[in-house]
Amino acid sequence: MRKIIVTAAAALTLSGASTASAYAAETKSVEVRYADLDLTTEAGARTLERRIDAAVAEVCAKPSLRDLSGMNA
């Protein structure tokens, strides 16, 4: 009985590790350019903040409720 429990626990651990590594491989990034902005001005700082907010929305977009694997990720 103990052997079965240990085997089952090992199998669950390994399946979780492979799933986690699959999601970790799906990293996403967006480049936010700011060389054209004068960050010493309020307008330039606001523009950079809007660009960062847009990049965050793109990278962290919520998947469709019908996409179960995406929701789990």
PDB file of N, CA, C, O and CB in Angstrom:
ATOM      1  N   MET A   1       0.831  -1.191   0.000  1.00  0.00           N
ATOM      2  CA  MET A   1       0.000   0.000   0.000  1.00  0.00           C
ATOM      3  C   MET A   1       0.875   1.255   0.000  1.00  0.00           C
ATOM      4  O   MET A   1       0.611   2.204  -0.738  1.00  0.00           O
ATOM      5  CB  MET A   1      -0.945  -0.002   1.215  1.00  0.00           C
ATOM      6  N   ARG A   2       1.910   1.250   0.828  1.00  0.00           N
ATOM      7  CA  ARG A   2       2.788   2.404   0.913  1.00  0.00           C
ATOM      8  C   ARG A   2       3.504   2.644  -0.421  1.00  0.00           C
ATOM      9  O   ARG A   2       3.724   3.784  -0.829  1.00  0.00           O
ATOM     10  CB  ARG A   2       3.809   2.212   2.041  1.00  0.00           C
ATOM     11  N   LYS A   3       3.860   1.544  -1.086  1.00  0.00           N
ATOM     12  CA  LYS A   3       4.553   1.647  -2.371  1.00  0.00           C
ATOM     13  C   LYS A   3       3.658   2.327  -3.408  1.00  0.00           C
ATOM     14  O   LYS A   3       4.142   3.113  -4.223  1.00  0.00           O
ATOM     15  CB  LYS A   3       4.984   0.248  -2.869  1.00  0.00           C
ATOM     16  N   ILE A   4       2.371   2.033  -3.381  1.00  0.00           N
ATOM     17  CA  ILE A   4       1.422   2.630  -4.322  1.00  0.00           C
ATOM     18  C   ILE A   4       1.296   4.130  -4.053  1.00  0.00           C
ATOM     19  O   ILE A   4       1.270   4.929  -4.989  1.00  0.00           O
ATOM     20  CB  ILE A   4       0.036   1.940  -4.215  1.00  0.00           C
ATOM     21  N   ILE A   5       1.218   4.507  -2.797  1.00  0.00           N
ATOM     22  CA  ILE A   5       1.079   5.918  -2.438  1.00  0.00           C
ATOM     23  C   ILE A   5       2.323   6.699  -2.860  1.00  0.00           C
ATOM     24  O   ILE A   5       2.208   7.796  -3.406  1.00  0.00           O
ATOM     25  CB  ILE A   5       0.837   6.072  -0.920  1.00  0.00           C
ATOM     26  N   VAL A   6       3.492   6.150  -2.615  1.00  0.00           N
ATOM     27  CA  VAL A   6       4.734   6.818  -2.996  1.00  0.00           C
ATOM     28  C   VAL A   6       4.818   6.964  -4.508  1.00  0.00           C
ATOM     29  O   VAL A   6       5.220   8.012  -5.013  1.00  0.00           O
ATOM     30  CB  VAL A   6       5.951   6.043  -2.468  1.00  0.00           C
ATOM     31  N   THR A   7       4.440   5.922  -5.226  1.00  0.00           N
ATOM     32  CA  THR A   7       4.458   5.972  -6.684  1.00  0.00           C
ATOM     33  C   THR A   7       3.475   7.011  -7.207  1.00  0.00           C
ATOM     34  O   THR A   7       3.801   7.765  -8.124  1.00  0.00           O
ATOM     35  CB  THR A   7       4.131   4.597  -7.270  1.00  0.00           C
ATOM     36  N   ALA A   8       2.293   7.059  -6.641  1.00  0.00           N
ATOM     37  CA  ALA A   8       1.281   8.028  -7.061  1.00  0.00           C
ATOM     38  C   ALA A   8       1.742   9.447  -6.762  1.00  0.00           C
ATOM     39  O   ALA A   8       1.548  10.347  -7.579  1.00  0.00           O
ATOM     40  CB  ALA A   8      -0.059   7.749  -6.365  1.00  0.00           C
ATOM     41  N   ALA A   9       2.348   9.654  -5.601  1.00  0.00           N
ATOM     42  CA  ALA A   9       2.839  10.990  -5.241  1.00  0.00           C
ATOM     43  C   ALA A   9       3.953  11.424  -6.189  1.00  0.00           C
ATOM     44  O   ALA A   9       4.003  12.585  -6.596  1.00  0.00           O
ATOM     45  CB  ALA A   9       3.344  11.008  -3.780  1.00  0.00           C
ATOM     46  N   ALA A  10       4.834  10.515  -6.538  1.00  0.00           N
ATOM     47  CA  ALA A  10       5.921  10.838  -7.463  1.00  0.00           C
ATOM     48  C   ALA A  10       5.364  11.181  -8.844  1.00  0.00           C
ATOM     49  O   ALA A  10       5.842  12.109  -9.497  1.00  0.00           O
ATOM     50  CB  ALA A  10       6.915   9.661  -7.564  1.00  0.00           C
ATOM     51  N   ALA A  11       4.363  10.439  -9.281  1.00  0.00           N
ATOM     52  CA  ALA A  11       3.764  10.698 -10.591  1.00  0.00           C
ATOM     53  C   ALA A  11       3.088  12.067 -10.625  1.00  0.00           C
ATOM     54  O   ALA A  11       3.206  12.793 -11.611  1.00  0.00           O
ATOM     55  CB  ALA A  11       2.751   9.601 -10.941  1.00  0.00           C
ATOM     56  N   LEU A  12       2.385  12.418  -9.557  1.00  0.00           N
ATOM     57  CA  LEU A  12       1.738  13.725  -9.487  1.00  0.00           C
ATOM     58  C   LEU A  12       2.763  14.846  -9.464  1.00  0.00           C
ATOM     59  O   LEU A  12       2.575  15.879 -10.106  1.00  0.00           O
ATOM     60  CB  LEU A  12       0.845  13.810  -8.256  1.00  0.00           C
ATOM     61  N   THR A  13       3.832  14.647  -8.735  1.00  0.00           N
ATOM     62  CA  THR A  13       4.884  15.654  -8.667  1.00  0.00           C
ATOM     63  C   THR A  13       5.523  15.860 -10.027  1.00  0.00           C
ATOM     64  O   THR A  13       5.735  16.998 -10.445  1.00  0.00           O
ATOM     65  CB  THR A  13       5.943  15.256  -7.644  1.00  0.00           C
ATOM     66  N   LEU A  14       5.828  14.786 -10.717  1.00  0.00           N
ATOM     67  CA  LEU A  14       6.459  14.896 -12.029  1.00  0.00           C
ATOM     68  C   LEU A  14       5.529  15.520 -13.059  1.00  0.00           C
ATOM     69  O   LEU A  14       5.972  16.311 -13.892  1.00  0.00           O
ATOM     70  CB  LEU A  14       6.909  13.532 -12.507  1.00  0.00           C
ATOM     71  N   SER A  15       4.249  15.176 -13.014  1.00  0.00           N
ATOM     72  CA  SER A  15       3.320  15.759 -13.977  1.00  0.00           C
ATOM     73  C   SER A  15       3.140  17.244 -13.702  1.00  0.00           C
ATOM     74  O   SER A  15       2.989  18.026 -14.641  1.00  0.00           O
ATOM     75  CB  SER A  15       1.962  15.038 -13.928  1.00  0.00           C
ATOM     76  N   GLY A  16       3.152  17.646 -12.450  1.00  0.00           N
ATOM     77  CA  GLY A  16       3.062  19.066 -12.116  1.00  0.00           C
ATOM     78  C   GLY A  16       4.291  19.819 -12.546  1.00  0.00           C
ATOM     79  O   GLY A  16       4.186  20.962 -12.990  1.00  0.00           O
ATOM     80  N   ALA A  17       5.444  19.220 -12.430  1.00  0.00           N
ATOM     81  CA  ALA A  17       6.693  19.888 -12.823  1.00  0.00           C
ATOM     82  C   ALA A  17       6.739  20.092 -14.331  1.00  0.00           C
ATOM     83  O   ALA A  17       7.189  21.137 -14.801  1.00  0.00           O
ATOM     84  CB  ALA A  17       7.916  19.070 -12.360  1.00  0.00           C
ATOM     85  N   SER A  18       6.282  19.110 -15.088  1.00  0.00           N
ATOM     86  CA  SER A  18       6.315  19.272 -16.542  1.00  0.00           C
ATOM     87  C   SER A  18       5.312  20.329 -16.986  1.00  0.00           C
ATOM     88  O   SER A  18       5.576  21.077 -17.927  1.00  0.00           O
ATOM     89  CB  SER A  18       6.023  17.933 -17.243  1.00  0.00           C
ATOM     90  N   THR A  19       4.170  20.396 -16.322  1.00  0.00           N
ATOM     91  CA  THR A  19       3.182  21.412 -16.655  1.00  0.00           C
ATOM     92  C   THR A  19       3.703  22.795 -16.320  1.00  0.00           C
ATOM     93  O   THR A  19       3.540  23.730 -17.104  1.00  0.00           O
ATOM     94  CB  THR A  19       1.873  21.149 -15.921  1.00  0.00           C
ATOM     95  N   ALA A  20       4.325  22.931 -15.165  1.00  0.00           N
ATOM     96  CA  ALA A  20       4.859  24.229 -14.758  1.00  0.00           C
ATOM     97  C   ALA A  20       5.964  24.683 -15.703  1.00  0.00           C
ATOM     98  O   ALA A  20       6.040  25.861 -16.050  1.00  0.00           O
ATOM     99  CB  ALA A  20       5.387  24.164 -13.321  1.00  0.00           C
ATOM    100  N   SER A  21       6.812  23.764 -16.117  1.00  0.00           N
ATOM    101  CA  SER A  21       7.890  24.157 -17.019  1.00  0.00           C
ATOM    102  C   SER A  21       7.344  24.527 -18.393  1.00  0.00           C
ATOM    103  O   SER A  21       7.918  25.374 -19.078  1.00  0.00           O
ATOM    104  CB  SER A  21       8.918  23.028 -17.147  1.00  0.00           C
ATOM    105  N   ALA A  22       6.247  23.907 -18.803  1.00  0.00           N
ATOM    106  CA  ALA A  22       5.639  24.257 -20.087  1.00  0.00           C
ATOM    107  C   ALA A  22       5.107  25.680 -20.047  1.00  0.00           C
ATOM    108  O   ALA A  22       5.251  26.419 -21.021  1.00  0.00           O
ATOM    109  CB  ALA A  22       4.510  23.274 -20.442  1.00  0.00           C
ATOM    110  N   TYR A  23       4.493  26.074 -18.938  1.00  0.00           N
ATOM    111  CA  TYR A  23       3.985  27.433 -18.816  1.00  0.00           C
ATOM    112  C   TYR A  23       5.124  28.428 -18.661  1.00  0.00           C
ATOM    113  O   TYR A  23       5.035  29.548 -19.165  1.00  0.00           O
ATOM    114  CB  TYR A  23       3.029  27.539 -17.635  1.00  0.00           C
ATOM    115  N   ALA A  24       6.190  28.042 -17.974  1.00  0.00           N
ATOM    116  CA  ALA A  24       7.327  28.940 -17.805  1.00  0.00           C
ATOM    117  C   ALA A  24       7.993  29.219 -19.142  1.00  0.00           C
ATOM    118  O   ALA A  24       8.564  30.292 -19.335  1.00  0.00           O
ATOM    119  CB  ALA A  24       8.340  28.347 -16.823  1.00  0.00           C
ATOM    120  N   ALA A  25       7.929  28.286 -20.050  1.00  0.00           N
ATOM    121  CA  ALA A  25       8.539  28.479 -21.359  1.00  0.00           C
ATOM    122  C   ALA A  25       7.739  29.468 -22.207  1.00  0.00           C
ATOM    123  O   ALA A  25       8.244  29.983 -23.204  1.00  0.00           O
ATOM    124  CB  ALA A  25       8.658  27.142 -22.084  1.00  0.00           C
ATOM    125  N   GLU A  26       6.513  29.728 -21.819  1.00  0.00           N
ATOM    126  CA  GLU A  26       5.647  30.630 -22.567  1.00  0.00           C
ATOM    127  C   GLU A  26       5.732  32.059 -22.031  1.00  0.00           C
ATOM    128  O   GLU A  26       4.704  32.685 -21.773  1.00  0.00           O
ATOM    129  CB  GLU A  26       4.203  30.136 -22.516  1.00  0.00           C
ATOM    130  N   THR A  27       6.922  32.566 -21.866  1.00  0.00           N
ATOM    131  CA  THR A  27       7.054  33.942 -21.395  1.00  0.00           C
ATOM    132  C   THR A  27       6.798  34.892 -22.543  1.00  0.00           C
ATOM    133  O   THR A  27       7.020  34.558 -23.707  1.00  0.00           O
ATOM    134  CB  THR A  27       8.448  34.190 -20.787  1.00  0.00           C
ATOM    135  N   LYS A  28       6.334  36.068 -22.208  1.00  0.00           N
ATOM    136  CA  LYS A  28       5.996  37.054 -23.215  1.00  0.00           C
ATOM    137  C   LYS A  28       6.550  38.397 -22.754  1.00  0.00           C
ATOM    138  O   LYS A  28       6.467  38.738 -21.574  1.00  0.00           O
ATOM    139  CB  LYS A  28       4.452  37.121 -23.455  1.00  0.00           C
ATOM    140  N   SER A  29       7.102  39.141 -23.671  1.00  0.00           N
ATOM    141  CA  SER A  29       7.615  40.460 -23.315  1.00  0.00           C
ATOM    142  C   SER A  29       7.314  41.444 -24.437  1.00  0.00           C
ATOM    143  O   SER A  29       7.104  41.063 -25.588  1.00  0.00           O
ATOM    144  CB  SER A  29       9.136  40.405 -23.032  1.00  0.00           C
ATOM    145  N   VAL A  30       7.301  42.699 -24.073  1.00  0.00           N
ATOM    146  CA  VAL A  30       7.049  43.774 -25.021  1.00  0.00           C
ATOM    147  C   VAL A  30       8.094  44.856 -24.763  1.00  0.00           C
ATOM    148  O   VAL A  30       8.363  45.216 -23.617  1.00  0.00           O
ATOM    149  CB  VAL A  30       5.580  44.338 -24.886  1.00  0.00           C
ATOM    150  N   GLU A  31       8.665  45.357 -25.824  1.00  0.00           N
ATOM    151  CA  GLU A  31       9.642  46.438 -25.694  1.00  0.00           C
ATOM    152  C   GLU A  31       8.909  47.772 -25.616  1.00  0.00           C
ATOM    153  O   GLU A  31       8.042  48.069 -26.438  1.00  0.00           O
ATOM    154  CB  GLU A  31      10.646  46.430 -26.884  1.00  0.00           C
ATOM    155  N   VAL A  32       9.269  48.563 -24.622  1.00  0.00           N
ATOM    156  CA  VAL A  32       8.680  49.894 -24.463  1.00  0.00           C
ATOM    157  C   VAL A  32       9.768  50.916 -24.781  1.00  0.00           C
ATOM    158  O   VAL A  32      10.750  51.047 -24.049  1.00  0.00           O
ATOM    159  CB  VAL A  32       8.097  50.106 -23.006  1.00  0.00           C
ATOM    160  N   ARG A  33       9.579  51.625 -25.868  1.00  0.00           N
ATOM    161  CA  ARG A  33      10.578  52.614 -26.289  1.00  0.00           C
ATOM    162  C   ARG A  33      10.297  53.951 -25.613  1.00  0.00           C
ATOM    163  O   ARG A  33       9.145  54.355 -25.456  1.00  0.00           O
ATOM    164  CB  ARG A  33      10.580  52.778 -27.834  1.00  0.00           C
ATOM    165  N   TYR A  34      11.363  54.624 -25.221  1.00  0.00           N
ATOM    166  CA  TYR A  34      11.207  55.931 -24.587  1.00  0.00           C
ATOM    167  C   TYR A  34      12.306  56.913 -24.982  1.00  0.00           C
ATOM    168  O   TYR A  34      12.386  58.004 -24.418  1.00  0.00           O
ATOM    169  CB  TYR A  34      11.189  55.771 -23.088  1.00  0.00           C
ATOM    170  N   ALA A  35      13.147  56.546 -25.934  1.00  0.00           N
ATOM    171  CA  ALA A  35      14.247  57.421 -26.351  1.00  0.00           C
ATOM    172  C   ALA A  35      13.727  58.730 -26.956  1.00  0.00           C
ATOM    173  O   ALA A  35      14.413  59.751 -26.902  1.00  0.00           O
ATOM    174  CB  ALA A  35      15.142  56.697 -27.364  1.00  0.00           C
ATOM    175  N   ASP A  36      12.532  58.705 -27.525  1.00  0.00           N
ATOM    176  CA  ASP A  36      11.974  59.899 -28.148  1.00  0.00           C
ATOM    177  C   ASP A  36      11.274  60.825 -27.157  1.00  0.00           C
ATOM    178  O   ASP A  36      10.770  61.879 -27.546  1.00  0.00           O
ATOM    179  CB  ASP A  36      11.009  59.500 -29.224  1.00  0.00           C
ATOM    180  N   LEU A  37      11.238  60.443 -25.884  1.00  0.00           N
ATOM    181  CA  LEU A  37      10.520  61.230 -24.880  1.00  0.00           C
ATOM    182  C   LEU A  37      11.487  62.041 -24.021  1.00  0.00           C
ATOM    183  O   LEU A  37      12.615  61.623 -23.763  1.00  0.00           O
ATOM    184  CB  LEU A  37       9.671  60.313 -23.992  1.00  0.00           C
ATOM    185  N   ASP A  38      11.023  63.197 -23.589  1.00  0.00           N
ATOM    186  CA  ASP A  38      11.761  63.992 -22.616  1.00  0.00           C
ATOM    187  C   ASP A  38      11.132  63.706 -21.257  1.00  0.00           C
ATOM    188  O   ASP A  38      10.087  64.261 -20.918  1.00  0.00           O
ATOM    189  CB  ASP A  38      11.728  65.540 -22.967  1.00  0.00           C
ATOM    190  N   LEU A  39      11.773  62.841 -20.486  1.00  0.00           N
ATOM    191  CA  LEU A  39      11.189  62.398 -19.222  1.00  0.00           C
ATOM    192  C   LEU A  39      11.292  63.439 -18.116  1.00  0.00           C
ATOM    193  O   LEU A  39      10.777  63.222 -17.019  1.00  0.00           O
ATOM    194  CB  LEU A  39      11.855  61.133 -18.775  1.00  0.00           C
ATOM    195  N   THR A  40      11.940  64.552 -18.381  1.00  0.00           N
ATOM    196  CA  THR A  40      11.995  65.622 -17.379  1.00  0.00           C
ATOM    197  C   THR A  40      10.735  66.470 -17.420  1.00  0.00           C
ATOM    198  O   THR A  40      10.510  67.295 -16.535  1.00  0.00           O
ATOM    199  CB  THR A  40      13.228  66.505 -17.601  1.00  0.00           C
ATOM    200  N   THR A  41       9.905  66.269 -18.452  1.00  0.00           N
ATOM    201  CA  THR A  41       8.641  67.004 -18.536  1.00  0.00           C
ATOM    202  C   THR A  41       7.500  66.099 -18.095  1.00  0.00           C
ATOM    203  O   THR A  41       7.578  64.873 -18.173  1.00  0.00           O
ATOM    204  CB  THR A  41       8.395  67.531 -19.977  1.00  0.00           C
ATOM    205  N   GLU A  42       6.454  66.739 -17.637  1.00  0.00           N
ATOM    206  CA  GLU A  42       5.277  65.985 -17.197  1.00  0.00           C
ATOM    207  C   GLU A  42       4.614  65.254 -18.370  1.00  0.00           C
ATOM    208  O   GLU A  42       4.146  64.125 -18.220  1.00  0.00           O
ATOM    209  CB  GLU A  42       4.264  66.927 -16.524  1.00  0.00           C
ATOM    210  N   ALA A  43       4.578  65.895 -19.513  1.00  0.00           N
ATOM    211  CA  ALA A  43       3.972  65.280 -20.703  1.00  0.00           C
ATOM    212  C   ALA A  43       4.754  64.043 -21.127  1.00  0.00           C
ATOM    213  O   ALA A  43       4.158  63.021 -21.470  1.00  0.00           O
ATOM    214  CB  ALA A  43       3.911  66.291 -21.868  1.00  0.00           C
ATOM    215  N   GLY A  44       6.068  64.125 -21.105  1.00  0.00           N
ATOM    216  CA  GLY A  44       6.893  62.975 -21.469  1.00  0.00           C
ATOM    217  C   GLY A  44       6.708  61.821 -20.501  1.00  0.00           C
ATOM    218  O   GLY A  44       6.633  60.664 -20.917  1.00  0.00           O
ATOM    219  N   ALA A  45       6.634  62.128 -19.214  1.00  0.00           N
ATOM    220  CA  ALA A  45       6.435  61.088 -18.203  1.00  0.00           C
ATOM    221  C   ALA A  45       5.066  60.433 -18.354  1.00  0.00           C
ATOM    222  O   ALA A  45       4.936  59.219 -18.199  1.00  0.00           O
ATOM    223  CB  ALA A  45       6.585  61.675 -16.794  1.00  0.00           C
ATOM    224  N   ARG A  46       4.041  61.239 -18.659  1.00  0.00           N
ATOM    225  CA  ARG A  46       2.691  60.670 -18.861  1.00  0.00           C
ATOM    226  C   ARG A  46       2.657  59.769 -20.088  1.00  0.00           C
ATOM    227  O   ARG A  46       2.026  58.713 -20.074  1.00  0.00           O
ATOM    228  CB  ARG A  46       1.643  61.795 -19.010  1.00  0.00           C
ATOM    229  N   THR A  47       3.333  60.187 -21.138  1.00  0.00           N
ATOM    230  CA  THR A  47       3.376  59.380 -22.349  1.00  0.00           C
ATOM    231  C   THR A  47       4.048  58.037 -22.078  1.00  0.00           C
ATOM    232  O   THR A  47       3.569  56.996 -22.529  1.00  0.00           O
ATOM    233  CB  THR A  47       4.113  60.129 -23.466  1.00  0.00           C
ATOM    234  N   LEU A  48       5.158  58.064 -21.341  1.00  0.00           N
ATOM    235  CA  LEU A  48       5.832  56.809 -20.990  1.00  0.00           C
ATOM    236  C   LEU A  48       4.921  55.930 -20.142  1.00  0.00           C
ATOM    237  O   LEU A  48       4.871  54.717 -20.343  1.00  0.00           O
ATOM    238  CB  LEU A  48       7.148  57.089 -20.238  1.00  0.00           C
ATOM    239  N   GLU A  49       4.211  56.522 -19.210  1.00  0.00           N
ATOM    240  CA  GLU A  49       3.295  55.740 -18.369  1.00  0.00           C
ATOM    241  C   GLU A  49       2.197  55.093 -19.215  1.00  0.00           C
ATOM    242  O   GLU A  49       1.830  53.945 -18.965  1.00  0.00           O
ATOM    243  CB  GLU A  49       2.666  56.636 -17.278  1.00  0.00           C
ATOM    244  N   ARG A  50       1.673  55.802 -20.202  1.00  0.00           N
ATOM    245  CA  ARG A  50       0.647  55.228 -21.089  1.00  0.00           C
ATOM    246  C   ARG A  50       1.229  54.069 -21.903  1.00  0.00           C
ATOM    247  O   ARG A  50       0.570  53.048 -22.103  1.00  0.00           O
ATOM    248  CB  ARG A  50       0.076  56.317 -22.041  1.00  0.00           C
ATOM    249  N   ARG A  51       2.470  54.237 -22.370  1.00  0.00           N
ATOM    250  CA  ARG A  51       3.103  53.160 -23.132  1.00  0.00           C
ATOM    251  C   ARG A  51       3.323  51.930 -22.259  1.00  0.00           C
ATOM    252  O   ARG A  51       3.120  50.801 -22.707  1.00  0.00           O
ATOM    253  CB  ARG A  51       4.439  53.633 -23.722  1.00  0.00           C
ATOM    254  N   ILE A  52       3.735  52.146 -21.023  1.00  0.00           N
ATOM    255  CA  ILE A  52       3.937  51.016 -20.103  1.00  0.00           C
ATOM    256  C   ILE A  52       2.609  50.337 -19.812  1.00  0.00           C
ATOM    257  O   ILE A  52       2.531  49.109 -19.798  1.00  0.00           O
ATOM    258  CB  ILE A  52       4.598  51.487 -18.783  1.00  0.00           C
ATOM    259  N   ASP A  53       1.562  51.123 -19.578  1.00  0.00           N
ATOM    260  CA  ASP A  53       0.237  50.549 -19.322  1.00  0.00           C
ATOM    261  C   ASP A  53      -0.246  49.718 -20.509  1.00  0.00           C
ATOM    262  O   ASP A  53      -0.829  48.649 -20.325  1.00  0.00           O
ATOM    263  CB  ASP A  53      -0.775  51.661 -19.015  1.00  0.00           C
ATOM    264  N   ALA A  54      -0.005  50.209 -21.728  1.00  0.00           N
ATOM    265  CA  ALA A  54      -0.403  49.462 -22.923  1.00  0.00           C
ATOM    266  C   ALA A  54       0.383  48.160 -23.036  1.00  0.00           C
ATOM    267  O   ALA A  54      -0.174  47.132 -23.420  1.00  0.00           O
ATOM    268  CB  ALA A  54      -0.195  50.315 -24.185  1.00  0.00           C
ATOM    269  N   ALA A  55       1.678  48.196 -22.702  1.00  0.00           N
ATOM    270  CA  ALA A  55       2.503  46.983 -22.753  1.00  0.00           C
ATOM    271  C   ALA A  55       2.038  45.976 -21.712  1.00  0.00           C
ATOM    272  O   ALA A  55       1.987  44.777 -21.985  1.00  0.00           O
ATOM    273  CB  ALA A  55       3.988  47.324 -22.532  1.00  0.00           C
ATOM    274  N   VAL A  56       1.701  46.456 -20.526  1.00  0.00           N
ATOM    275  CA  VAL A  56       1.205  45.560 -19.474  1.00  0.00           C
ATOM    276  C   VAL A  56      -0.098  44.911 -19.918  1.00  0.00           C
ATOM    277  O   VAL A  56      -0.289  43.710 -19.728  1.00  0.00           O
ATOM    278  CB  VAL A  56       0.997  46.330 -18.144  1.00  0.00           C
ATOM    279  N   ALA A  57      -0.989  45.691 -20.503  1.00  0.00           N
ATOM    280  CA  ALA A  57      -2.269  45.143 -20.963  1.00  0.00           C
ATOM    281  C   ALA A  57      -2.055  44.089 -22.042  1.00  0.00           C
ATOM    282  O   ALA A  57      -2.781  43.097 -22.094  1.00  0.00           O
ATOM    283  CB  ALA A  57      -3.173  46.264 -21.496  1.00  0.00           C
ATOM    284  N   GLU A  58      -1.064  44.299 -22.900  1.00  0.00           N
ATOM    285  CA  GLU A  58      -0.785  43.331 -23.959  1.00  0.00           C
ATOM    286  C   GLU A  58      -0.187  42.038 -23.399  1.00  0.00           C
ATOM    287  O   GLU A  58      -0.583  40.942 -23.796  1.00  0.00           O
ATOM    288  CB  GLU A  58       0.163  43.940 -24.991  1.00  0.00           C
ATOM    289  N   VAL A  59       0.755  42.171 -22.489  1.00  0.00           N
ATOM    290  CA  VAL A  59       1.446  40.990 -21.946  1.00  0.00           C
ATOM    291  C   VAL A  59       0.555  40.230 -20.976  1.00  0.00           C
ATOM    292  O   VAL A  59       0.564  38.999 -20.956  1.00  0.00           O
ATOM    293  CB  VAL A  59       2.749  41.402 -21.243  1.00  0.00           C
ATOM    294  N   CYS A  60      -0.202  40.946 -20.185  1.00  0.00           N
ATOM    295  CA  CYS A  60      -1.001  40.310 -19.129  1.00  0.00           C
ATOM    296  C   CYS A  60      -2.463  40.169 -19.518  1.00  0.00           C
ATOM    297  O   CYS A  60      -3.326  40.096 -18.643  1.00  0.00           O
ATOM    298  CB  CYS A  60      -0.896  41.106 -17.844  1.00  0.00           C
ATOM    299  N   ALA A  61      -2.756  40.128 -20.795  1.00  0.00           N
ATOM    300  CA  ALA A  61      -4.138  39.998 -21.244  1.00  0.00           C
ATOM    301  C   ALA A  61      -4.741  38.712 -20.717  1.00  0.00           C
ATOM    302  O   ALA A  61      -4.101  37.660 -20.736  1.00  0.00           O
ATOM    303  CB  ALA A  61      -4.222  40.038 -22.776  1.00  0.00           C
ATOM    304  N   LYS A  62      -5.958  38.800 -20.252  1.00  0.00           N
ATOM    305  CA  LYS A  62      -6.640  37.619 -19.733  1.00  0.00           C
ATOM    306  C   LYS A  62      -7.137  36.777 -20.903  1.00  0.00           C
ATOM    307  O   LYS A  62      -7.687  37.306 -21.869  1.00  0.00           O
ATOM    308  CB  LYS A  62      -7.820  38.017 -18.797  1.00  0.00           C
ATOM    309  N   PRO A  63      -6.939  35.469 -20.809  1.00  0.00           N
ATOM    310  CA  PRO A  63      -7.430  34.600 -21.885  1.00  0.00           C
ATOM    311  C   PRO A  63      -8.949  34.488 -21.847  1.00  0.00           C
ATOM    312  O   PRO A  63      -9.586  34.838 -20.853  1.00  0.00           O
ATOM    313  CB  PRO A  63      -6.797  33.203 -21.778  1.00  0.00           C
ATOM    314  N   SER A  64      -9.502  34.011 -22.910  1.00  0.00           N
ATOM    315  CA  SER A  64     -10.940  33.786 -22.987  1.00  0.00           C
ATOM    316  C   SER A  64     -11.365  32.773 -21.925  1.00  0.00           C
ATOM    317  O   SER A  64     -10.600  31.872 -21.580  1.00  0.00           O
ATOM    318  CB  SER A  64     -11.343  33.298 -24.397  1.00  0.00           C
ATOM    319  N   LEU A  65     -12.564  32.920 -21.419  1.00  0.00           N
ATOM    320  CA  LEU A  65     -13.077  31.967 -20.435  1.00  0.00           C
ATOM    321  C   LEU A  65     -13.195  30.564 -21.020  1.00  0.00           C
ATOM    322  O   LEU A  65     -13.238  29.585 -20.275  1.00  0.00           O
ATOM    323  CB  LEU A  65     -14.432  32.426 -19.914  1.00  0.00           C
ATOM    324  N   ARG A  66     -13.247  30.459 -22.328  1.00  0.00           N
ATOM    325  CA  ARG A  66     -13.345  29.160 -22.991  1.00  0.00           C
ATOM    326  C   ARG A  66     -11.988  28.479 -23.125  1.00  0.00           C
ATOM    327  O   ARG A  66     -11.922  27.295 -23.457  1.00  0.00           O
ATOM    328  CB  ARG A  66     -13.972  29.322 -24.360  1.00  0.00           C
ATOM    329  N   ASP A  67     -10.900  29.215 -22.870  1.00  0.00           N
ATOM    330  CA  ASP A  67      -9.550  28.687 -22.966  1.00  0.00           C
ATOM    331  C   ASP A  67      -9.106  28.208 -21.581  1.00  0.00           C
ATOM    332  O   ASP A  67      -8.484  28.957 -20.828  1.00  0.00           O
ATOM    333  CB  ASP A  67      -8.572  29.761 -23.529  1.00  0.00           C
ATOM    334  N   LEU A  68      -9.429  26.957 -21.255  1.00  0.00           N
ATOM    335  CA  LEU A  68      -9.160  26.450 -19.911  1.00  0.00           C
ATOM    336  C   LEU A  68      -7.671  26.360 -19.608  1.00  0.00           C
ATOM    337  O   LEU A  68      -7.253  26.677 -18.494  1.00  0.00           O
ATOM    338  CB  LEU A  68      -9.793  25.091 -19.738  1.00  0.00           C
ATOM    339  N   SER A  69      -6.864  25.936 -20.570  1.00  0.00           N
ATOM    340  CA  SER A  69      -5.428  25.848 -20.303  1.00  0.00           C
ATOM    341  C   SER A  69      -4.835  27.240 -20.116  1.00  0.00           C
ATOM    342  O   SER A  69      -3.931  27.418 -19.300  1.00  0.00           O
ATOM    343  CB  SER A  69      -4.708  25.109 -21.447  1.00  0.00           C
ATOM    344  N   GLY A  70      -5.327  28.224 -20.856  1.00  0.00           N
ATOM    345  CA  GLY A  70      -4.859  29.587 -20.677  1.00  0.00           C
ATOM    346  C   GLY A  70      -5.264  30.156 -19.335  1.00  0.00           C
ATOM    347  O   GLY A  70      -4.485  30.867 -18.701  1.00  0.00           O
ATOM    348  N   MET A  71      -6.471  29.854 -18.897  1.00  0.00           N
ATOM    349  CA  MET A  71      -6.933  30.323 -17.584  1.00  0.00           C
ATOM    350  C   MET A  71      -6.109  29.680 -16.466  1.00  0.00           C
ATOM    351  O   MET A  71      -5.793  30.334 -15.471  1.00  0.00           O
ATOM    352  CB  MET A  71      -8.438  30.006 -17.390  1.00  0.00           C
ATOM    353  N   ASN A  72      -5.766  28.415 -16.627  1.00  0.00           N
ATOM    354  CA  ASN A  72      -4.957  27.741 -15.613  1.00  0.00           C
ATOM    355  C   ASN A  72      -3.548  28.320 -15.554  1.00  0.00           C
ATOM    356  O   ASN A  72      -2.942  28.387 -14.484  1.00  0.00           O
ATOM    357  CB  ASN A  72      -4.894  26.239 -15.895  1.00  0.00           C
ATOM    358  N   ALA A  73      -3.037  28.733 -16.690  1.00  0.00           N
ATOM    359  CA  ALA A  73      -1.681  29.311 -16.724  1.00  0.00           C
ATOM    360  C   ALA A  73      -1.655  30.598 -15.947  1.00  0.00           C
ATOM    361  O   ALA A  73      -0.609  31.241 -15.852  1.00  0.00           O
ATOM    362  CB  ALA A  73      -1.212  29.558 -18.172  1.00  0.00           C
TER     363      ALA A  73
END
